[in-house]
Amino acid sequence: MPATENTRQKLILALVLCGLVAAFSLFQLFTNPLNYDVSWLVHASSELRAGKTLYKDVMEINPPLIIWLQLPVIFLAEILGLSLKSAFYIYVALALAILILLCGKMLKYINEQERLPIWFVLLVGLFFLLPGWNFGQREHIGLALSLPYVFLIAARTSGTAIPVGLALLVGLLGGIGFAIKPYFLIIPFGLEIYLLFHVGLKKLFSRIEPYMVGLVASLYLLSIWVLTPHYFSKEMLTYATEIYSATFNAPWHVLIGKTMSSILLMLLALLMAFICAPQEKRHIIGTFIVAAMAIYFSVILQGKGWYSHQIFGVSFAMIAIYLAIPSGKSSEKETSPLKVALPIVAVFYMAFCFFQSSKSFSNTKQISFYDPMLEIIQTEPDIDGLFIMSTDLLYGFPLITETGKNWTSRFGALSYSAGVQTRRHELGTSTPLLDEIELYMWDAVTNDLNERKPDLVLVDISRNKNFMRAPYDFVADYSQYAPFKEAWSNYVKTGTKNDMDIFRRRANAIE
């Protein structure tokens, strides 16, 4: 049926607004350094492309899928002669645009096609604006890949027939999105339980998409075993399990405080579902509320409460809120002050969240690390190989991807050293395993100094290092290991700047 002139105008206006939002976001992103996590993962992908071995030559605690997914960035940069940052943003923006169109196609299966123009604006806001500085993080990519799957489950709660080909595609993309991080698998698990109460056991198992998710997960596990066997090494799993939580986990009251925005949005979604939403839409809205609650549970399990971890849940809650706002064709005509007030409050709070995100494309903390490091690098123009002894990824990244320098360490940061010291501080003593991890770090860093031969080494000498609970001297600690002390003799201190001791490799270094 041909669209009316009014509908066409609304769609054109919505598309213009979508373009402006996306353009604003991309402008902010291109004029600021890459997010440090994203930068490190792009670097890991480039190292993989160069023939390095993941979890041996490049030490990264996350499973490899996110690194594999970013390999097209490296190829795009090589083919078009782009910087890694430009290639990354172009790649992700194109993928997001395609996924927004797919989500738009899913809307007709939940009877929301009449509000398609507003949906496009909301989806562009969620994909391009809401992440802010966290654009391209695993949670952001996971959200974009899995959102069509949540729309599909919402349609299934109504018993709506979905074309098999579409269900296969959505299941495949959802499987990839959920596999990016093991914590994300809690979403399809929660959705399956929710759907069981709506369609029964027989129909639950007669769908194709959960089998696609299971197939992707199984093939992924097999590929990790075959392609990256070092991921299962003692240096990865045993050591990381022992010290990771000690380095990053926050107390419960801090987690609640950090995730208050997610909590408020979920509460608003629940209230609107019961008070404002038409009866025939409540099961659809419930799908997104369940997804939001599942991902919030995963945020708590991860123990950090970082905003990047909440992008998933915040987005699902916002979609639930919009679904709960009655359309002009709602069958329920009864109104009350609360039914009028709640949507207004919810829309204003959502607008506030988007406004806050629009100001967060430049992270103050990252810039406070990046600018001083860039200042040091600019005073050392003849160096190529660089290594920074620090406990925080922020020191080295995105500095490396922005300057094109050669990172000469298998580690993005010496977080294992931070974990060892923090665990000892917690226990009041050491353990054989902590001593073993410490020795591994001493030996690995020594090998990198001897084999990769960085021209410049910066050593963090700040008193209060990130993720450390007591003062720590890198050189003094590592010099307890005789091979490190010998390798370190090839370096001479040339100055101190911005809480960094600067060391240059001697011209007559022992090879």
PyMOL commands that set and color helices and strands:
alter all, ss='L'
color gray80, all
select helices_A, chain A and resi 5-30+36-49+65-69+71-80+84-110+113-129+132-134+138-156+164-179+182-204+209-227+229-232+234-248+252-258+260-275+279-302+307-324+337-358+364-378+393-395+399-403+415-427+432-451+474-478+482-488
alter helices_A, ss='H'
color red, helices_A
select strands_A, chain A and resi 385-389+406-407+456-460+491-497+500-505
alter strands_A, ss='S'
color yellow, strands_A
deselect
rebuild
show_as cartoon
